Amino acid sequence: MKFDVIDAVISPRGQMETLSQFEVKHILQASHGELGRIFRNCSLAVLNSGSPLDDGKELFERYPDFFIEIIQRHRGIKLALKNAPAIAFVDGKLMTGINEHLFTVLRDVLYVQNKIVDSPRFNLANSADITNAVFHILRNAHIMDPRKDPNLVVCWGGHSISREEYEYTKEVGYEMGLRDLDICTGCGPGAMKGPMKGATIGHAKQRSGVGRYLGLTEPGIIAAESPNPIVNKLIIMPDIEKRLEAFVRAGHGIVVFPGGAGTAEEILYVLGILLHPDNVSMPFPLIFTGPKCAEDYFIQINQFIVDTLGLEAQQRYKIIIDDPARVAREMKAGIKLVRAYRVQKQDAFYYNWSLKIDEQFQQPFNPNHENMRALALHKDQESHTLAANLRRAFSGVVAGNVKEDGILAIEKYGNFELNGDTEIMEPMDALLSAFVEQHRMKLAGAEYVPCYSIVKQ
């Protein structure tokens, strides 16, 4: 099947408009090899914004002839697009928001490589340096405002949710917008788009100006979750671990909507951090919410957490069903406690330096067959360490579901094997099976073929 494509040459708008000849030369030199492949793939994902496709491998197969080239001009650079998805254009002209996101890709991919990965300033095997690197990436994206009171709510949830669940995310976003709360999500569709869409109306009614709609993504997931058009600040982190750290460092509270394996990964990440002894007294509002039809979903999530991580983990979140206004009120009240705590600790409002994050949550996990098989999925370890290993297990499921490298590995070597104690594996099997039955692994209508096998010891 052929898909409509367009060729175009575009200029930057809002960023990277003024560059020295030295900077342009450096960009041209850096845009080849593996970095060029990442830039090309992320750019194609941005151009696919608005498509229901959630399979990175299929996206690249649809547009095998897509090509993007950086062109040097005396006043800076332009981008030449060949065989770009026509969905990104209106009457032959590239949409302004997509133009901005394309140059964001260029900014972040090159900045991370040149100023973080290749810089002797950062030792990415060191926990403190990783946290500092995340800070520098966010600051380079100009999302930090030292004059602004804490008000950024991170919203997590699936891209594959029902219409009723999606409408509910908009209602929650609307109530938060009315209370001058800004939104940060994983930037894709579904539960990542709904809260932003609702908040735009809430902000407009309060005449509070254009809100912040931050989208945090990474090269491995962006093709399956193309940035939605409401995102006005897109940041591409180098990997999933730094993306997750950016969420909890920049955000002041988290709302979790229904989702699938990716949402479970995010829940386990934040719970693992909050369970660390150094973070016990730190206020961090965490709310699970959905419409009445999603109540069973949260019952299953709650039971899985209790069965694996225990009652202590359960105390770190609230479950609110079918009450958007209460979600917003609870989040607003929780963020007031966050502000008071930051003042007491003399911590920044715009970046949570005080939060303790162990290296096991920071070091990139490669979800290959060997590493997935070797995960320590047993209760003979501290709860925050178990949460880290469970998070890696769900990260592997996400990779096998939607990431190009993971999909290819499953096709070549078969399913990932998850081995562990029965008291861990049975709840995991039950939760993943429920996700499949509820069509939470892929977009509704697509038949799901599991990429994992549960092995109970």
C-alpha positions in Angstrom: 0.0 0.0 0.0 1.3 3.4 -1.0 1.0 6.5 1.3 1.0 10.1 0.1 4.3 11.9 0.4 5.5 15.5 -0.1 8.9 17.1 -0.7 9.7 20.4 1.0 12.4 22.8 2.3 11.7 24.4 5.6 13.2 27.1 7.8 13.4 27.2 11.6 10.7 29.0 13.6 11.2 30.0 17.2 14.5 28.2 17.8 17.8 27.6 16.0 17.1 30.6 13.8 20.5 32.3 14.5 23.5 30.1 14.3 27.2 30.8 13.7 29.0 29.3 10.7 31.0 27.2 13.2 27.7 25.8 14.8 26.3 25.0 11.4 29.5 23.2 10.3 29.4 21.2 13.6 25.8 20.3 13.0 26.5 19.1 9.5 29.5 17.0 10.7 27.4 15.4 13.5 24.4 14.5 11.3 25.8 11.4 9.8 26.2 7.8 10.9 24.2 6.5 13.9 23.3 10.0 15.0 21.9 10.7 11.5 19.8 7.6 11.7 18.3 8.7 15.1 17.6 12.2 13.7 15.9 10.7 10.6 13.7 8.3 12.6 12.7 10.9 15.2 11.9 13.4 12.4 9.7 10.8 10.7 7.9 10.2 13.9 7.2 13.9 14.4 5.9 14.2 10.8 3.5 11.3 11.5 1.7 13.3 14.2 -2.0 12.6 14.2 -1.8 9.2 12.7 -3.3 6.3 14.7 -0.3 4.1 14.0 1.5 2.8 17.1 4.1 0.5 15.6 7.5 2.0 15.0 8.6 -0.8 12.7 5.5 -0.4 10.5 6.0 3.4 10.4 9.5 3.0 9.0 8.3 0.4 6.5 5.5 2.7 5.3 8.0 5.5 4.4 11.3 3.7 3.5 12.2 6.5 1.1 11.8 9.3 3.6 15.0 11.4 3.7 15.9 14.5 5.7 18.9 16.7 4.9 20.4 19.6 6.7 21.2 22.5 4.3 23.7 25.2 5.1 22.8 28.8 4.5 24.7 32.0 5.3 22.1 32.9 8.0 21.9 29.4 9.5 20.3 26.1 8.3 17.2 24.7 6.6 15.9 21.2 6.4 15.1 19.5 3.1 12.4 16.8 3.4 11.9 14.2 0.7 9.0 11.7 0.7 7.6 13.1 3.9 4.2 11.9 5.2 1.5 14.1 3.6 -0.4 14.1 6.9 2.0 16.8 8.2 1.1 19.3 5.5 -1.9 21.6 4.8 -2.2 22.8 1.2 1.4 21.8 0.6 2.8 23.7 3.6 4.2 22.1 6.7 2.1 22.7 9.8 3.8 25.3 12.1 3.7 23.0 15.2 5.3 20.2 13.3 8.0 22.6 12.0 8.8 23.5 15.6 9.0 19.9 16.7 11.3 19.0 13.8 13.9 21.6 14.9 13.4 20.4 18.4 14.5 17.0 17.3 17.6 18.5 15.7 18.3 20.6 18.9 18.0 17.7 21.3 19.6 14.9 19.4 22.7 16.9 18.7 22.9 18.6 22.1 22.7 15.3 23.9 25.4 13.8 21.8 27.8 16.7 21.7 27.3 18.3 25.2 26.4 15.2 27.3 27.5 11.9 25.8 30.8 13.1 24.2 31.6 15.6 26.9 34.2 14.8 29.6 32.1 16.9 31.9 29.6 14.1 32.5 30.4 10.6 33.7 27.1 8.8 32.8 28.1 5.8 35.0 27.8 8.1 38.0 24.4 8.9 39.6 25.0 12.5 40.4 26.3 13.2 36.9 23.2 11.5 35.3 20.9 13.8 37.4 23.0 16.8 36.3 22.8 15.7 32.7 19.0 15.5 32.9 19.0 19.0 34.3 21.2 20.4 31.5 19.0 18.8 28.8 15.9 20.3 30.3 17.5 23.7 30.8 18.7 23.7 27.2 15.1 23.2 26.2 14.1 26.4 28.1 11.4 24.8 30.2 12.7 26.1 33.6 11.3 29.3 35.1 12.8 30.1 38.5 10.1 32.7 39.1 7.1 30.3 38.7 5.5 28.6 41.6 5.2 24.8 41.5 2.3 23.9 39.2 3.4 21.2 36.8 1.4 18.0 36.8 2.8 14.9 35.1 0.0 12.8 33.5 0.7 9.2 32.6 -1.5 6.7 30.9 -1.9 4.6 27.8 -2.2 5.7 24.1 -4.5 2.7 23.7 -7.5 3.7 25.8 -11.3 3.7 25.2 -13.2 6.8 24.1 -14.8 7.1 27.5 -11.4 6.9 29.2 -10.0 9.5 26.8 -12.9 11.9 27.4 -12.3 11.5 31.2 -8.7 12.5 30.8 -9.9 15.7 29.1 -12.2 16.4 32.0 -9.4 16.0 34.5 -7.2 18.3 32.4 -9.9 20.9 32.2 -10.3 20.9 36.0 -6.6 21.2 36.5 -6.4 24.0 33.9 -9.1 25.9 35.9 -6.8 25.7 38.9 -3.8 27.1 36.9 -2.0 23.7 36.7 0.2 23.0 33.7 0.5 19.6 32.1 3.5 17.4 31.2 3.0 14.0 29.5 4.8 11.5 27.3 3.7 13.7 24.4 1.7 11.0 22.4 -2.0 10.4 21.9 -4.6 9.0 24.2 -4.0 9.8 27.9 -1.0 11.8 26.9 -3.1 14.2 24.7 -6.4 14.3 26.6 -5.2 16.2 29.7 -3.5 18.8 27.6 -6.6 19.3 25.4 -8.8 19.8 28.5 -6.3 22.1 30.2 -6.3 24.4 27.1 -10.0 25.2 27.8 -9.5 25.6 31.5 -6.6 28.0 31.0 -8.6 29.9 28.4 -11.6 30.3 30.7 -9.3 31.7 33.5 -7.5 34.0 31.0 -4.2 32.6 32.4 -2.4 32.8 29.1 -0.9 29.9 27.1 -0.2 27.1 29.5 2.8 24.9 29.5 2.2 21.6 27.7 5.4 19.7 28.0 6.0 16.5 26.1 8.9 14.2 27.2 9.9 11.4 24.8 12.9 9.4 23.7 14.1 7.9 20.4 13.0 4.4 21.1 9.4 5.2 21.8 8.7 8.4 19.7 7.9 6.4 16.5 5.1 4.5 18.3 3.8 7.6 20.2 4.2 10.6 17.8 4.0 14.0 19.5 0.4 15.3 19.7 -0.2 18.8 18.3 -0.9 20.5 21.7 2.6 19.9 22.9 4.3 23.4 22.9 7.5 22.2 24.5 8.9 19.0 23.2 12.0 17.4 24.8 13.7 14.3 23.5 15.6 12.6 26.2 18.4 10.1 25.2 16.7 7.0 26.8 13.7 5.8 28.8 15.6 6.1 32.2 16.5 9.7 31.7 13.0 10.4 30.4 11.5 9.0 33.6 13.9 10.9 35.7 13.0 14.1 33.9 9.3 13.5 34.7 9.9 13.2 38.5 12.5 15.9 38.7 10.6 18.6 36.7 7.0 17.6 37.8 5.4 18.5 41.1 2.8 15.7 41.2 1.6 12.8 39.0 -1.8 11.7 37.8 -2.0 8.2 36.4 -4.8 7.3 34.0 -5.6 3.8 32.6 -2.9 2.4 30.4 -1.0 -0.8 29.7 2.6 -2.1 30.1 4.1 1.3 29.7 1.9 2.8 32.4 2.7 -0.1 34.7 6.4 0.6 34.1 6.0 4.3 35.0 4.0 3.4 38.2 6.7 1.0 39.3 9.4 3.6 38.6 7.8 6.3 40.8 6.9 3.9 43.5 10.4 2.4 43.6 11.8 5.9 44.1 9.2 6.9 46.7 9.9 3.7 48.7 13.6 4.6 49.1 14.3 5.4 52.8 15.7 8.8 51.8 12.4 9.9 50.2 9.9 8.6 52.9 9.1 12.1 54.2 9.0 13.9 50.9 5.6 15.0 49.8 4.9 13.9 46.2 1.2 13.8 45.2 0.4 10.6 43.2 -3.2 9.9 42.1 -4.6 7.0 40.1 -7.8 8.0 38.4 -10.3 7.0 35.6 -14.0 6.9 34.9 -16.3 4.3 36.4 -15.6 1.9 33.5 -11.9 1.8 34.5 -12.5 0.9 38.2 -11.6 -2.7 37.6 -8.3 -1.7 36.0 -7.2 0.2 39.1 -8.4 -2.6 41.3 -6.0 -4.9 39.4 -3.2 -2.4 39.5 -3.7 -1.9 43.2 -3.8 -5.7 43.9 -0.6 -6.2 41.9 1.2 -3.5 43.9 0.1 -5.0 47.2 1.0 -8.5 46.2 4.5 -7.6 45.0 5.6 -4.4 46.8 3.4 -4.5 49.9 1.2 -2.2 51.9 3.9 0.5 52.3 3.8 1.1 48.5 0.0 1.3 48.6 0.2 4.2 51.1 2.1 6.4 48.5 -0.9 7.0 46.2 -4.6 7.7 46.2 -7.2 6.1 43.9 -10.0 8.5 42.8 -12.7 7.1 40.5 -15.0 9.2 38.3 -14.4 12.6 40.0 -12.3 15.0 37.9 -12.8 18.0 40.2 -11.6 16.0 43.2 -8.5 14.9 41.4 -7.7 18.5 40.6 -8.4 19.7 44.1 -6.3 16.9 45.7 -3.4 17.7 43.2 -3.6 21.4 44.0 -3.4 20.7 47.7 -0.6 18.2 47.3 1.5 20.7 45.3 1.1 23.3 48.1 2.8 20.8 50.4 5.5 20.3 47.8 6.1 24.1 47.7 6.3 24.3 51.5 8.8 21.4 51.6 11.0 22.9 48.8 11.1 26.2 50.8 12.0 24.3 54.0 14.8 22.4 52.2 15.8 25.4 50.1 15.4 23.3 47.0 14.5 24.7 43.6 10.8 24.9 42.5 11.7 23.9 38.9 13.9 20.9 39.5 13.7 18.4 42.4 17.3 18.0 43.4 16.4 16.5 46.8 14.8 13.4 45.4 17.0 10.4 45.9 17.2 8.2 42.8 19.4 5.1 42.9 21.6 4.1 40.0 19.4 1.0 39.4 16.7 3.4 38.2 19.1 5.5 36.2 21.3 3.1 34.2 19.8 2.3 30.8 18.4 -1.3 30.7 18.8 -3.1 27.4 15.7 -5.4 27.1 17.3 -8.2 25.2 16.5 -11.9 25.7 19.4 -12.5 28.1 18.8 -9.5 30.3 15.1 -10.2 30.5 15.7 -13.8 31.5 18.2 -12.7 34.2 15.9 -10.2 36.0 15.7 -10.8 39.8 12.0 -11.2 40.2 11.7 -12.4 43.8 10.9 -10.9 47.2 14.2 -11.6 48.9 15.3 -7.9 48.3 14.3 -4.4 49.4 11.0 -3.3 48.0 12.5 -0.4 46.1 15.0 -2.8 44.5 12.2 -5.2 43.5 10.3 -2.2 42.0 13.4 -1.4 39.9 13.5 -5.0 38.5 9.7 -5.1 37.9 10.0 -1.8 36.1 12.7 -3.4 33.8 10.4 -6.3 33.1 7.6 -4.1 32.0 10.1 -2.0 30.0 11.0 -5.1 28.1 7.3 -5.8 27.3 7.0 -2.3 26.0 10.0 -2.8 23.8 8.7 -6.0 22.4 5.3 -4.4 21.8 6.1 -1.1 20.0 9.9 -0.4 19.7 11.5 -1.3 16.4 14.6 -3.0 17.9 12.4 -5.0 20.4 9.9 -6.1 17.7 12.8 -7.3 15.4 14.4 -9.2 18.3 11.1 -11.0 19.1 10.7 -11.9 15.4 14.2 -13.3 15.3 14.6 -15.1 18.7 11.0 -15.6 20.0 9.3 -14.3 23.1 11.1 -12.7 26.1 11.1 -15.1 29.1 10.3 -13.7 32.5 11.5 -15.9 35.3 10.7 -15.5 38.9 9.1 -16.7 42.1 5.5 -17.8 41.8 4.4 -15.1 44.3 5.7 -12.5 41.9 5.0 -14.1 38.5 1.4 -15.1 39.2 0.3 -11.4 39.9 2.3 -10.3 36.9 0.8 -12.9 34.6 -2.7 -11.9 35.9 -2.0 -8.2 35.2 -0.6 -8.7 31.8 -3.4 -11.0 30.8 -5.9 -8.4 31.9 -4.1 -5.8 29.7 -4.5 -8.1 26.8 -8.2 -8.8 27.4 -8.9 -5.1 27.8 -7.0 -4.3 24.5 -4.5 -2.1 26.4 -1.3 -3.5 24.7 -2.1 -2.0 21.2 -4.5 0.4 19.7 -8.1 -0.8 19.8 -8.9 -3.1 16.9 -5.4 -4.4 16.5 -4.9 -8.1 17.3 -2.3 -8.5 20.0 0.3 -11.3 19.9 2.2 -11.5 23.3 6.0 -10.8 23.1 6.7 -12.5 26.5 6.4 -15.8 28.2 5.8 -16.2 32.0 8.0 -18.8 33.7 7.1 -19.6 37.3 9.8 -21.2 39.6 
